[in-house]
Amino acid sequence: MNEEQRLSRVERRKRELEHESTEDNIHDEQIEEGRTGEVTSPTSRDEDVSSDHPFLNQSNSEQRSKSTDRQKQTDRHKQSVRAPKPKWTLPLGKKRRRKREDGHSEPRAKESKNRESRREAAPPREKPVKEKRKRRGWKGKFLLLLLLFFIVVGYLASNPFTFLVMGSDARVGESVSGSRTDSLQLIEFVPRSRTVQNVSIPRDTYTAIPCEPDREGDKITHAFAYGGASCTVGAVEGLTEASVDGQVVITFETFMELIDTVGGVNVTATHSFSEKGFNQTYEYTEGVSYSMDGDMALAYARHRKSDTDGARSSRQTEVMTAVADKLASPSGWTKIPATYRFMKNEMGLEMNPLQMASVGLTMLLKPDVNKMQVEGQDAYINNVYYYQPTETSVQAIRDALDLTMWGTVR
């Protein structure tokens, strides 16, 4: 084989290779033209001309191969930009990749939809449980605070409470100012021992009067006429050595209105007598229970013709105890606010809610009432009648009122 034949064979082989690469490029360009709609005729013309040329330079062929490689790289780059690979794909073949994408995309989409539908259909469990727990926790805290509140109130309300009832002799339509106390009742409530100490002080009791410093003593009924309720409280505290915590002033008119406000009271007569009221004359028989309105209760409490001043004070205590029992009963609970407002506005009541709770708690426990009276003897000083209390009686009352919160003597 000579030199020319060998060269021609090499040239033919080169031409075949170049022809194959040209066909590949043309095929790729046709695919690209089908996507973009662009025509690449100049390139194909040049390649056709080069393919028809009888002799090709080796450098030209190398440049063409490089250009084709660059063209392929750009095409691959465009394809990669247009169709980004999923993050989870592996370097697999095109066919296997397509199968994997086609085979798993739909089931995964269905699974995601099913999960979303299940989440929507399923009731939210965690939030209601948390809300219930929060509500239960809030209710528990509220009940605990409420329990502590009642414990504190019960403790404070269980302390002894001393109350002075002043009955003015002012008639209906008369002013309380300048009147005298027709009766005095000092009441000590001791809830923890279920005890009520009731001390009756006769109106003519001779004792020192704070608002009469120039006199050694006077009738205790005059204290209200000279200095009002404050002077009377001072006189009672000096006589009994007890600290008065609350007070109220009752007249004939307010007494009747108080009984009518609570809806009447039930009182069992401890003495037989007749007494004229504002509406009619009433007959009372010892041992008989009466349902009394304001007028009938006032006639019962103010009678003193057929017995002593001490017996009248006892009847007044019976009526006031009946009022307390009525308010302490379930049927009288609804009348407590109206009764309290009336006594506050019309009777000068001085009693805070804790003291009222102390009274109510004591009456609910059905206490033992210890009735006492200042004992004494008749005396005339400067030809004026007085009721002179004995030291023994006064000291016994002082000891009885000097109690601890448990009802024991100090």
Secondary structure, DSSP 4 states (H G I P E B T S, - for coil): --HHHHHHHHHHHHHHHHHHHHHHHHHHHHHHHHHH----HHHHHHHHHHHH-S---HHHHHHHHHHHHHHHHHHHHHHHHHSPPPTT--S--HHHHHHHHHHHHHHHHHHHHHHHHHHHHSPP-HHHHHHHHHHHHHHHHHHHHHHHHHHHHHHHHTS-EEEEEEEE---TT--STT--EEEEEEEEEETTTTEEEEEEE-TTBEE--TT-TTSS-EETTHHHHHHHHHHHHHHHHHHH-----EEEEE-HHHHHHHHHHTT-EEEE-SS-EEEE-SS-EEEE-TT-EEEE-HHHHHHHHH--SSS-HHHHHHHHHHHHHHHHHHHHSGGGGGGHHHHHHHHHHHS--B--HHHHHHHHHHHHT-PEEEEEE--EEEEEETTEEEEEE-HHHHHHHHHHH-B-TTS-B-
